Amino acid sequence: MLTTEEPVADASTCQPVCLSPWWESPHKLVTWWEMEKFSADNLRWAVTILETIRCQATHMLPRGDAAAAMFLHQKPLLSNADIQELRNQFESIRTALLRSGLPTSAEASAEFCLELGDPNLSRPSPSEVAARVEDMQRTIRREMKTVVFLNIQPKNSRWYNTPLDGWDKAVSRWPKIRMDVEPGSGAFRAGVLVAVLG
């Protein structure tokens, strides 16, 4: 039923999952290159595979004689092999979404993967798989809209890259304030800049 294209992020080879750059270092500047490098391939792969699964599930035909199946109003069913392949795909999608900084979307993929393997739940129909994928696609779009970025001009990046500039005397006198100055200085100065420009 599903594509056999090799994933960029395979669950067996990508553990542990790396966090997105802005989560690994929340008080550090992240360049455009770092953002593209960490997510572009993984996100593209996950979105492509989800759409492939949705299309194949939407257009799946009953096995055997198509004319007889239509006459008898038979619905297509997923085989055990289809279910196992779906589980493998959704586990890889989960990994790719985590690497793209989308933990909520990754959790939706993990939940569906668990449901597919639960013997106490009935096997989903292809139309139910398609509906679940559509819901996951909406979750990805919603989650991507919640992650926002502020573009800092290169001339102002020094406030983040060297946050202790101008604080030398204070930090030498009270070394404990260094932990407050480093993460707060760049954000405060950028906030002042936005307020002035806004």
N, CA and C atoms as a LAMMPS dump frame, in Angstrom:
ITEM: TIMESTEP
0
ITEM: NUMBER OF ATOMS
594
ITEM: BOX BOUNDS ff ff ff
-5.0000000000000000e+02 5.0000000000000000e+02
-5.0000000000000000e+02 5.0000000000000000e+02
-5.0000000000000000e+02 5.0000000000000000e+02
ITEM: ATOMS id mol type element x y z
1 1 1 N 0.818 -1.204 0
2 1 2 C 0 0 0
3 1 3 C 0.854 1.257 0
4 2 1 N 1.964 1.216 0.713
5 2 2 C 2.707 2.443 0.96
6 2 3 C 3.981 2.519 0.148
7 3 1 N 4.544 3.723 0.117
8 3 2 C 5.783 3.942 -0.61
9 3 3 C 6.95 3.231 0.068
10 4 1 N 7.929 2.86 -0.723
11 4 2 C 9.107 2.21 -0.158
12 4 3 C 10.311 3.138 -0.157
13 5 1 N 10.065 4.427 -0.428
14 5 2 C 11.162 5.405 -0.429
15 5 3 C 11.842 5.418 0.933
16 6 1 N 13.161 5.458 0.917
17 6 2 C 13.915 5.476 2.165
18 6 3 C 13.747 6.82 2.865
19 7 1 N 13.443 6.819 4.158
20 7 2 C 13.282 8.081 4.879
21 7 3 C 14.618 8.74 5.167
22 8 1 N 14.569 10.062 5.294
23 8 2 C 15.748 10.812 5.71
24 8 3 C 16.044 10.519 7.163
25 9 1 N 14.99 10.478 7.972
26 9 2 C 15.158 10.252 9.412
27 9 3 C 14.557 8.915 9.768
28 10 1 N 15.365 7.887 9.877
29 10 2 C 14.906 6.558 10.235
30 10 3 C 14.987 6.43 11.748
31 11 1 N 13.927 5.911 12.366
32 11 2 C 13.877 5.835 13.825
33 11 3 C 15.008 4.988 14.385
34 12 1 N 15.471 3.977 13.63
35 12 2 C 16.508 3.095 14.15
36 12 3 C 17.892 3.715 14.084
37 13 1 N 18.09 4.728 13.242
38 13 2 C 19.423 5.294 13.075
39 13 3 C 19.557 6.7 13.646
40 14 1 N 18.475 7.329 14.06
41 14 2 C 18.538 8.728 14.489
42 14 3 C 18.374 8.908 15.984
43 15 1 N 18.46 7.87 16.772
44 15 2 C 18.293 8.023 18.197
45 15 3 C 19.626 8.369 18.837
46 16 1 N 19.711 9.22 19.836
47 16 2 C 18.597 10.014 20.325
48 16 3 C 18.274 11.161 19.377
49 17 1 N 17.028 11.585 19.423
50 17 2 C 16.586 12.655 18.538
51 17 3 C 17.196 13.976 18.984
52 18 1 N 17.773 14.708 18.036
53 18 2 C 18.352 16.014 18.334
54 18 3 C 17.242 17.054 18.404
55 19 1 N 17.358 17.954 19.333
56 19 2 C 16.387 19.035 19.44
57 19 3 C 16.698 20.105 18.405
58 20 1 N 15.699 20.925 18.132
59 20 2 C 15.918 22.035 17.218
60 20 3 C 16.917 23.001 17.849
61 21 1 N 17.657 23.768 17.032
62 21 2 C 18.713 24.633 17.569
63 21 3 C 18.231 25.622 18.624
64 22 1 N 17.017 26.167 18.448
65 22 2 C 16.556 27.165 19.425
66 22 3 C 16.114 26.518 20.726
67 23 1 N 15.901 25.206 20.76
68 23 2 C 15.62 24.52 22.021
69 23 3 C 16.902 24.083 22.704
70 24 1 N 17.899 23.669 21.908
71 24 2 C 19.168 23.255 22.5
72 24 3 C 19.868 24.42 23.181
73 25 1 N 19.805 25.601 22.569
74 25 2 C 20.446 26.801 23.127
75 25 3 C 19.46 27.962 23.066
76 26 1 N 18.528 28.038 24.023
77 26 2 C 17.471 29.045 23.946
78 26 3 C 17.955 30.485 24.074
79 27 1 N 19.174 30.705 24.584
80 27 2 C 19.67 32.072 24.758
81 27 3 C 20.773 32.401 23.767
82 28 1 N 20.838 31.632 22.687
83 28 2 C 21.88 31.838 21.679
84 28 3 C 21.206 32.211 20.365
85 29 1 N 21.904 33.008 19.571
86 29 2 C 21.37 33.33 18.247
87 29 3 C 21.412 32.088 17.369
88 30 1 N 20.371 31.91 16.574
89 30 2 C 20.3 30.801 15.623
90 30 3 C 20.33 31.408 14.232
91 31 1 N 21.233 30.945 13.388
92 31 2 C 21.318 31.496 12.04
93 31 3 C 20.305 30.83 11.126
94 32 1 N 20.03 31.49 10.016
95 32 2 C 19.115 30.933 9.01
96 32 3 C 19.651 29.599 8.506
97 33 1 N 20.993 29.488 8.329
98 33 2 C 21.598 28.251 7.858
99 33 3 C 21.336 27.11 8.842
100 34 1 N 21.481 27.373 10.146
101 34 2 C 21.233 26.334 11.152
102 34 3 C 19.787 25.853 11.098
103 35 1 N 18.858 26.788 10.91
104 35 2 C 17.445 26.408 10.839
105 35 3 C 17.175 25.532 9.626
106 36 1 N 17.691 25.917 8.473
107 36 2 C 17.474 25.137 7.254
108 36 3 C 18.145 23.775 7.344
109 37 1 N 19.373 23.766 7.863
110 37 2 C 20.148 22.535 7.912
111 37 3 C 19.473 21.481 8.789
112 38 1 N 18.901 21.911 9.929
113 38 2 C 18.361 20.919 10.855
114 38 3 C 17.001 20.395 10.403
115 39 1 N 16.217 21.176 9.677
116 39 2 C 14.83 20.773 9.467
117 39 3 C 14.401 20.524 8.043
118 40 1 N 15.029 21.106 7.08
119 40 2 C 14.475 21.096 5.723
120 40 3 C 14.219 19.688 5.196
121 41 1 N 15.206 18.824 5.22
122 41 2 C 15.032 17.475 4.672
123 41 3 C 14.047 16.648 5.487
124 42 1 N 14.163 16.708 6.813
125 42 2 C 13.271 15.915 7.661
126 42 3 C 11.816 16.342 7.513
127 43 1 N 11.578 17.644 7.526
128 43 2 C 10.208 18.132 7.417
129 43 3 C 9.621 17.821 6.043
130 44 1 N 10.413 18.041 4.998
131 44 2 C 9.952 17.734 3.636
132 44 3 C 9.608 16.256 3.514
133 45 1 N 10.461 15.407 4.059
134 45 2 C 10.213 13.963 3.968
135 45 3 C 8.923 13.586 4.703
136 46 1 N 8.751 14.081 5.931
137 46 2 C 7.567 13.731 6.728
138 46 3 C 6.282 14.182 6.037
139 47 1 N 6.277 15.415 5.527
140 47 2 C 5.08 15.943 4.87
141 47 3 C 4.788 15.168 3.586
142 48 1 N 5.82 14.818 2.84
143 48 2 C 5.637 14.06 1.597
144 48 3 C 5.071 12.675 1.874
145 49 1 N 5.619 11.978 2.867
146 49 2 C 5.148 10.631 3.188
147 49 3 C 3.72 10.677 3.728
148 50 1 N 3.404 11.663 4.551
149 50 2 C 2.026 11.78 5.042
150 50 3 C 1.047 11.954 3.881
151 51 1 N 1.39 12.796 2.928
152 51 2 C 0.497 13.015 1.789
153 51 3 C 0.397 11.767 0.917
154 52 1 N 1.494 11.039 0.769
155 52 2 C 1.469 9.784 0.002
156 52 3 C 0.556 8.768 0.674
157 53 1 N 0.679 8.64 1.995
158 53 2 C -0.187 7.714 2.743
159 53 3 C -1.65 8.118 2.585
160 54 1 N -1.928 9.42 2.704
161 54 2 C -3.312 9.898 2.584
162 54 3 C -3.887 9.58 1.203
163 55 1 N -3.121 9.864 0.16
164 55 2 C -3.603 9.603 -1.207
165 55 3 C -3.84 8.114 -1.443
166 56 1 N -2.884 7.291 -1.016
167 56 2 C -3.026 5.85 -1.231
168 56 3 C -4.199 5.282 -0.441
169 57 1 N -4.397 5.761 0.782
170 57 2 C -5.526 5.273 1.587
171 57 3 C -6.854 5.743 1.003
172 58 1 N -6.895 6.969 0.494
173 58 2 C -8.122 7.522 -0.094
174 58 3 C -8.539 6.753 -1.34
175 59 1 N -7.566 6.342 -2.151
176 59 2 C -7.867 5.703 -3.442
177 59 3 C -7.673 4.187 -3.44
178 60 1 N -7.533 3.593 -2.265
179 60 2 C -7.326 2.143 -2.183
180 60 3 C -8.573 1.397 -2.639
181 61 1 N -8.356 0.351 -3.436
182 61 2 C -9.455 -0.469 -3.942
183 61 3 C -9.467 -1.804 -3.214
184 62 1 N -10.64 -2.452 -3.144
185 62 2 C -10.681 -3.793 -2.549
186 62 3 C -9.811 -4.748 -3.353
187 63 1 N -9.258 -5.734 -2.686
188 63 2 C -8.433 -6.713 -3.38
189 63 3 C -9.321 -7.633 -4.226
190 64 1 N -8.741 -8.166 -5.285
191 64 2 C -9.489 -9.097 -6.134
192 64 3 C -10.143 -8.38 -7.298
193 65 1 N -11.285 -8.912 -7.716
194 65 2 C -12.017 -8.386 -8.867
195 65 3 C -12.689 -7.065 -8.501
196 66 1 N -12.229 -5.964 -9.114
197 66 2 C -12.74 -4.636 -8.779
198 66 3 C -14.218 -4.502 -9.124
199 67 1 N -14.641 -5.079 -10.264
200 67 2 C -16.053 -4.984 -10.677
201 67 3 C -16.956 -5.717 -9.692
202 68 1 N -16.555 -6.907 -9.28
203 68 2 C -17.348 -7.674 -8.313
204 68 3 C -17.407 -6.954 -6.971
205 69 1 N -16.289 -6.362 -6.575
206 69 2 C -16.249 -5.633 -5.307
207 69 3 C -17.201 -4.446 -5.335
208 70 1 N -17.245 -3.74 -6.469
209 70 2 C -18.173 -2.612 -6.597
210 70 3 C -19.614 -3.097 -6.568
211 71 1 N -19.901 -4.197 -7.263
212 71 2 C -21.254 -4.752 -7.306
213 71 3 C -21.719 -5.179 -5.917
214 72 1 N -20.808 -5.756 -5.138
215 72 2 C -21.154 -6.244 -3.794
216 72 3 C -20.951 -5.183 -2.707
217 73 1 N -20.591 -3.954 -3.133
218 73 2 C -20.349 -2.844 -2.199
219 73 3 C -19.314 -3.195 -1.139
220 74 1 N -18.257 -3.877 -1.574
221 74 2 C -17.191 -4.23 -0.643
222 74 3 C -16.261 -3.036 -0.437
223 75 1 N -15.816 -2.9 0.783
224 75 2 C -14.892 -1.825 1.137
225 75 3 C -13.472 -2.381 1.167
226 76 1 N -12.481 -1.552 0.84
227 76 2 C -11.093 -2.025 0.933
228 76 3 C -10.688 -2.226 2.391
229 77 1 N -9.855 -3.22 2.617
230 77 2 C -9.378 -3.534 3.961
231 77 3 C -7.856 -3.529 3.978
232 78 1 N -7.306 -3.16 5.123
233 78 2 C -5.862 -3.185 5.294
234 78 3 C -5.417 -4.563 5.756
235 79 1 N -4.365 -5.081 5.154
236 79 2 C -3.819 -6.375 5.559
237 79 3 C -2.891 -6.188 6.756
238 80 1 N -2.46 -7.308 7.34
239 80 2 C -1.495 -7.241 8.442
240 80 3 C -0.203 -6.567 7.978
241 81 1 N 0.212 -6.88 6.743
242 81 2 C 1.427 -6.265 6.2
243 81 3 C 1.243 -4.753 6.047
244 82 1 N 0.047 -4.312 5.613
245 82 2 C -0.236 -2.883 5.496
246 82 3 C -0.124 -2.187 6.85
247 83 1 N -0.691 -2.822 7.882
248 83 2 C -0.665 -2.245 9.231
249 83 3 C 0.771 -2.132 9.733
250 84 1 N 1.568 -3.174 9.529
251 84 2 C 2.96 -3.131 9.986
252 84 3 C 3.745 -2.058 9.246
253 85 1 N 3.504 -1.938 7.941
254 85 2 C 4.197 -0.906 7.167
255 85 3 C 3.777 0.495 7.624
256 86 1 N 2.491 0.672 7.922
257 86 2 C 2.027 1.96 8.454
258 86 3 C 2.707 2.284 9.776
259 87 1 N 2.817 1.292 10.648
260 87 2 C 3.475 1.517 11.942
261 87 3 C 4.924 1.959 11.748
262 88 1 N 5.63 1.292 10.835
263 88 2 C 7.024 1.658 10.564
264 88 3 C 7.107 3.089 10.027
265 89 1 N 6.202 3.425 9.104
266 89 2 C 6.212 4.758 8.513
267 89 3 C 5.908 5.824 9.565
268 90 1 N 4.911 5.6 10.413
269 90 2 C 4.548 6.611 11.407
270 90 3 C 5.619 6.759 12.491
271 91 1 N 6.355 5.697 12.773
272 91 2 C 7.47 5.826 13.716
273 91 3 C 8.577 6.687 13.101
274 92 1 N 8.866 6.489 11.82
275 92 2 C 9.874 7.319 11.149
276 92 3 C 9.401 8.762 11.01
277 93 1 N 8.106 8.95 10.751
278 93 2 C 7.535 10.299 10.672
279 93 3 C 7.663 10.996 12.016
280 94 1 N 7.413 10.269 13.096
281 94 2 C 7.555 10.838 14.451
282 94 3 C 8.969 11.371 14.664
283 95 1 N 9.964 10.574 14.291
284 95 2 C 11.353 10.978 14.455
285 95 3 C 11.662 12.219 13.623
286 96 1 N 11.192 12.22 12.361
287 96 2 C 11.45 13.373 11.485
288 96 3 C 10.801 14.635 12.029
289 97 1 N 9.59 14.521 12.579
290 97 2 C 8.9 15.689 13.127
291 97 3 C 9.59 16.201 14.389
292 98 1 N 10.086 15.296 15.213
293 98 2 C 10.833 15.73 16.396
294 98 3 C 12.091 16.476 15.98
295 99 1 N 12.782 15.975 14.978
296 99 2 C 14.002 16.629 14.498
297 99 3 C 13.684 17.972 13.848
298 100 1 N 12.437 18.181 13.455
299 100 2 C 12.021 19.446 12.85
300 100 3 C 11.474 20.419 13.884
301 101 1 N 11.526 20.055 15.159
302 101 2 C 11.063 20.958 16.216
303 101 3 C 9.558 21.002 16.359
304 102 1 N 8.872 19.886 16.019
305 102 2 C 7.408 19.831 16.11
306 102 3 C 6.987 18.686 17.041
307 103 1 N 7.162 18.859 18.364
308 103 2 C 6.877 17.752 19.288
309 103 3 C 5.41 17.362 19.368
310 104 1 N 4.491 18.302 19.231
311 104 2 C 3.061 17.963 19.296
312 104 3 C 2.661 17.11 18.099
313 105 1 N 3.13 17.474 16.926
314 105 2 C 2.852 16.694 15.719
315 105 3 C 3.491 15.313 15.824
316 106 1 N 4.699 15.266 16.381
317 106 2 C 5.375 13.982 16.573
318 106 3 C 4.584 13.098 17.523
319 107 1 N 4.003 13.693 18.553
320 107 2 C 3.191 12.928 19.503
321 107 3 C 1.942 12.372 18.831
322 108 1 N 1.334 13.137 17.92
323 108 2 C 0.166 12.645 17.181
324 108 3 C 0.54 11.416 16.351
325 109 1 N 1.722 11.441 15.755
326 109 2 C 2.193 10.295 14.975
327 109 3 C 2.455 9.1 15.883
328 110 1 N 3.06 9.341 17.044
329 110 2 C 3.345 8.259 17.993
330 110 3 C 2.051 7.622 18.506
331 111 1 N 1.035 8.445 18.783
332 111 2 C -0.253 7.918 19.251
333 111 3 C -0.88 6.989 18.218
334 112 1 N -0.876 7.421 16.963
335 112 2 C -1.478 6.603 15.917
336 112 3 C -0.688 5.303 15.728
337 113 1 N 0.62 5.385 15.849
338 113 2 C 1.466 4.198 15.742
339 113 3 C 1.108 3.185 16.831
340 114 1 N 0.904 3.675 18.064
341 114 2 C 0.513 2.794 19.17
342 114 3 C -0.868 2.188 18.943
343 115 1 N -1.791 2.997 18.446
344 115 2 C -3.142 2.493 18.181
345 115 3 C -3.13 1.407 17.108
346 116 1 N -2.291 1.578 16.101
347 116 2 C -2.197 0.57 15.042
348 116 3 C -1.686 -0.761 15.582
349 117 1 N -0.867 -0.715 16.636
350 117 2 C -0.32 -1.945 17.207
351 117 3 C -1.13 -2.519 18.356
352 118 1 N -2.191 -1.844 18.754
353 118 2 C -2.995 -2.298 19.895
354 118 3 C -3.972 -3.383 19.452
355 119 1 N -3.812 -4.619 19.966
356 119 2 C -4.708 -5.708 19.558
357 119 3 C -6.138 -5.539 20.079
358 120 1 N -6.343 -4.674 21.064
359 120 2 C -7.684 -4.459 21.616
360 120 3 C -8.516 -3.484 20.786
361 121 1 N -7.874 -2.784 19.846
362 121 2 C -8.595 -1.838 18.999
363 121 3 C -8.859 -2.465 17.638
364 122 1 N -9.981 -2.096 17.046
365 122 2 C -10.294 -2.625 15.72
366 122 3 C -9.361 -2.014 14.682
367 123 1 N -9.124 -2.755 13.621
368 123 2 C -8.239 -2.3 12.554
369 123 3 C -8.893 -1.143 11.814
370 124 1 N -8.182 -0.05 11.61
371 124 2 C -8.8 1.084 10.912
372 124 3 C -9.01 0.784 9.432
373 125 1 N -10.013 1.411 8.871
374 125 2 C -10.245 1.3 7.433
375 125 3 C -9.32 2.291 6.728
376 126 1 N -9.1 2.12 5.432
377 126 2 C -8.284 3.107 4.708
378 126 3 C -8.83 4.528 4.834
379 127 1 N -10.156 4.681 4.841
380 127 2 C -10.716 6.031 4.97
381 127 3 C -10.423 6.617 6.345
382 128 1 N -10.38 5.777 7.377
383 128 2 C -10.026 6.258 8.715
384 128 3 C -8.547 6.65 8.78
385 129 1 N -7.697 5.899 8.085
386 129 2 C -6.274 6.256 8.018
387 129 3 C -6.115 7.61 7.337
388 130 1 N -6.838 7.812 6.219
389 130 2 C -6.759 9.079 5.491
390 130 3 C -7.219 10.238 6.379
391 131 1 N -8.311 10.028 7.138
392 131 2 C -8.818 11.083 8.021
393 131 3 C -7.813 11.392 9.124
394 132 1 N -7.155 10.365 9.641
395 132 2 C -6.162 10.562 10.697
396 132 3 C -4.955 11.341 10.163
397 133 1 N -4.548 11.026 8.942
398 133 2 C -3.422 11.746 8.337
399 133 3 C -3.795 13.206 8.111
400 134 1 N -5.016 13.47 7.635
401 134 2 C -5.459 14.85 7.435
402 134 3 C -5.427 15.627 8.75
403 135 1 N -5.826 14.979 9.833
404 135 2 C -5.778 15.629 11.143
405 135 3 C -4.331 15.925 11.537
406 136 1 N -3.428 14.99 11.24
407 136 2 C -2.016 15.2 11.548
408 136 3 C -1.443 16.342 10.71
409 137 1 N -1.851 16.439 9.458
410 137 2 C -1.401 17.538 8.605
411 137 3 C -1.864 18.885 9.156
412 138 1 N -3.107 18.937 9.653
413 138 2 C -3.599 20.175 10.267
414 138 3 C -2.806 20.512 11.527
415 139 1 N -2.454 19.48 12.307
416 139 2 C -1.67 19.695 13.522
417 139 3 C -0.3 20.273 13.187
418 140 1 N 0.332 19.765 12.134
419 140 2 C 1.635 20.289 11.705
420 140 3 C 1.514 21.764 11.334
421 141 1 N 0.478 22.11 10.557
422 141 2 C 0.296 23.513 10.158
423 141 3 C 0.066 24.404 11.377
424 142 1 N -0.792 23.954 12.304
425 142 2 C -1.062 24.757 13.504
426 142 3 C 0.202 24.937 14.333
427 143 1 N 0.957 23.852 14.516
428 143 2 C 2.153 23.932 15.354
429 143 3 C 3.215 24.822 14.714
430 144 1 N 3.344 24.761 13.393
431 144 2 C 4.334 25.607 12.722
432 144 3 C 3.973 27.087 12.85
433 145 1 N 2.681 27.399 12.956
434 145 2 C 2.265 28.791 13.122
435 145 3 C 2.568 29.321 14.521
436 146 1 N 2.77 28.43 15.499
437 146 2 C 3.023 28.88 16.87
438 146 3 C 4.488 29.186 17.133
439 147 1 N 5.39 28.702 16.27
440 147 2 C 6.82 28.953 16.45
441 147 3 C 7.166 30.223 15.682
442 148 1 N 7.559 31.264 16.409
443 148 2 C 7.845 32.547 15.77
444 148 3 C 9.323 32.899 15.951
445 149 1 N 9.822 33.715 15.048
446 149 2 C 11.224 34.102 15.087
447 149 3 C 11.337 35.614 14.915
448 150 1 N 12.359 36.164 15.523
449 150 2 C 12.658 37.582 15.384
450 150 3 C 13.954 37.692 14.604
451 151 1 N 13.93 38.41 13.516
452 151 2 C 15.121 38.61 12.705
453 151 3 C 15.949 39.734 13.312
454 152 1 N 17.206 39.431 13.65
455 152 2 C 18.117 40.424 14.208
456 152 3 C 19.12 40.803 13.123
457 153 1 N 19.269 42.072 12.868
458 153 2 C 20.246 42.522 11.885
459 153 3 C 21.655 42.197 12.382
460 154 1 N 22.574 41.864 11.46
461 154 2 C 23.94 41.493 11.875
462 154 3 C 24.6 42.528 12.782
463 155 1 N 24.347 43.822 12.556
464 155 2 C 24.989 44.842 13.393
465 155 3 C 24.499 44.785 14.835
466 156 1 N 23.293 44.245 15.069
467 156 2 C 22.761 44.148 16.424
468 156 3 C 23.003 42.783 17.064
469 157 1 N 23.536 41.84 16.297
470 157 2 C 23.736 40.493 16.827
471 157 3 C 24.778 40.458 17.939
472 158 1 N 25.65 41.462 18.004
473 158 2 C 26.671 41.5 19.053
474 158 3 C 26.035 41.518 20.44
475 159 1 N 24.823 42.058 20.557
476 159 2 C 24.153 42.087 21.862
477 159 3 C 23.905 40.681 22.383
478 160 1 N 23.676 39.738 21.469
479 160 2 C 23.475 38.351 21.874
480 160 3 C 24.784 37.587 21.937
481 161 1 N 25.678 37.856 20.985
482 161 2 C 26.929 37.116 20.932
483 161 3 C 27.901 37.522 22.032
484 162 1 N 27.837 38.769 22.474
485 162 2 C 28.691 39.244 23.577
486 162 3 C 27.814 39.994 24.582
487 163 1 N 26.955 39.269 25.292
488 163 2 C 25.992 39.93 26.182
489 163 3 C 26.621 40.625 27.39
490 164 1 N 27.878 40.315 27.709
491 164 2 C 28.504 40.916 28.896
492 164 3 C 29.192 42.234 28.6
493 165 1 N 29.153 42.684 27.34
494 165 2 C 29.753 43.984 27.017
495 165 3 C 29.093 45.082 27.851
496 166 1 N 29.928 45.858 28.517
497 166 2 C 29.416 46.943 29.344
498 166 3 C 29.077 46.52 30.764
499 167 1 N 29.185 45.231 31.062
500 167 2 C 28.859 44.726 32.385
501 167 3 C 30.116 44.275 33.145
502 168 1 N 31.289 44.568 32.6
503 168 2 C 32.533 44.05 33.174
504 168 3 C 32.689 44.385 34.662
505 169 1 N 32.51 45.655 35.019
506 169 2 C 32.707 46.074 36.41
507 169 3 C 31.682 45.409 37.332
508 170 1 N 30.423 45.372 36.875
509 170 2 C 29.37 44.793 37.722
510 170 3 C 29.592 43.295 37.924
511 171 1 N 29.964 42.578 36.854
512 171 2 C 30.17 41.135 36.963
513 171 3 C 31.397 40.814 37.802
514 172 1 N 32.446 41.638 37.691
515 172 2 C 33.635 41.382 38.508
516 172 3 C 33.341 41.619 39.994
517 173 1 N 32.458 42.575 40.275
518 173 2 C 32.119 42.864 41.676
519 173 3 C 31.115 41.864 42.241
520 174 1 N 30.115 41.469 41.417
521 174 2 C 29.083 40.514 41.843
522 174 3 C 29.006 39.38 40.808
523 175 1 N 29.88 38.406 40.88
524 175 2 C 29.957 37.345 39.858
525 175 3 C 28.65 36.565 39.654
526 176 1 N 27.816 36.511 40.679
527 176 2 C 26.583 35.727 40.55
528 176 3 C 25.584 36.333 39.566
529 177 1 N 25.695 37.608 39.272
530 177 2 C 24.73 38.222 38.344
531 177 3 C 24.986 37.824 36.896
532 178 1 N 26.144 37.214 36.637
533 178 2 C 26.482 36.789 35.274
534 178 3 C 25.378 35.897 34.692
535 179 1 N 24.827 35.001 35.523
536 179 2 C 23.783 34.076 35.054
537 179 3 C 22.514 34.82 34.639
538 180 1 N 22.269 35.989 35.21
539 180 2 C 21.096 36.774 34.839
540 180 3 C 21.376 37.694 33.662
541 181 1 N 22.604 38.198 33.602
542 181 2 C 22.947 39.157 32.552
543 181 3 C 23.037 38.477 31.191
544 182 1 N 23.709 37.306 31.124
545 182 2 C 23.944 36.647 29.835
546 182 3 C 22.661 36.349 29.072
547 183 1 N 21.655 35.677 29.676
548 183 2 C 20.447 35.41 28.893
549 183 3 C 19.544 36.621 28.722
550 184 1 N 19.629 37.591 29.631
551 184 2 C 18.692 38.698 29.584
552 184 3 C 19.133 39.912 28.802
553 185 1 N 20.424 40.107 28.661
554 185 2 C 20.926 41.335 28.06
555 185 3 C 20.502 41.484 26.607
556 186 1 N 20.745 40.453 25.808
557 186 2 C 20.39 40.53 24.389
558 186 3 C 18.898 40.669 24.182
559 187 1 N 18.115 39.925 24.954
560 187 2 C 16.661 39.998 24.807
561 187 3 C 16.156 41.384 25.184
562 188 1 N 16.71 41.956 26.271
563 188 2 C 16.283 43.288 26.692
564 188 3 C 16.626 44.321 25.619
565 189 1 N 17.852 44.273 25.102
566 189 2 C 18.266 45.246 24.104
567 189 3 C 17.464 45.086 22.815
568 190 1 N 17.193 43.839 22.411
569 190 2 C 16.389 43.608 21.215
570 190 3 C 14.978 44.125 21.424
571 191 1 N 14.449 43.951 22.653
572 191 2 C 13.116 44.461 22.949
573 191 3 C 13.059 45.975 22.863
574 192 1 N 14.113 46.635 23.332
575 192 2 C 14.192 48.083 23.232
576 192 3 C 14.257 48.493 21.766
577 193 1 N 15.035 47.753 20.96
578 193 2 C 15.167 48.048 19.542
579 193 3 C 13.826 47.894 18.824
580 194 1 N 13.1 46.823 19.127
581 194 2 C 11.79 46.599 18.509
582 194 3 C 10.832 47.716 18.911
583 195 1 N 10.867 48.105 20.18
584 195 2 C 9.983 49.172 20.649
585 195 3 C 10.297 50.494 19.951
586 196 1 N 11.579 50.747 19.729
587 196 2 C 11.976 51.99 19.066
588 196 3 C 11.576 51.957 17.593
589 197 1 N 11.836 50.815 16.938
590 197 2 C 11.514 50.708 15.506
591 197 3 C 10.03 50.557 15.244
592 198 1 N 9.321 49.949 16.208
593 198 2 C 7.901 49.679 16.022
594 198 3 C 7.108 50.934 16.083
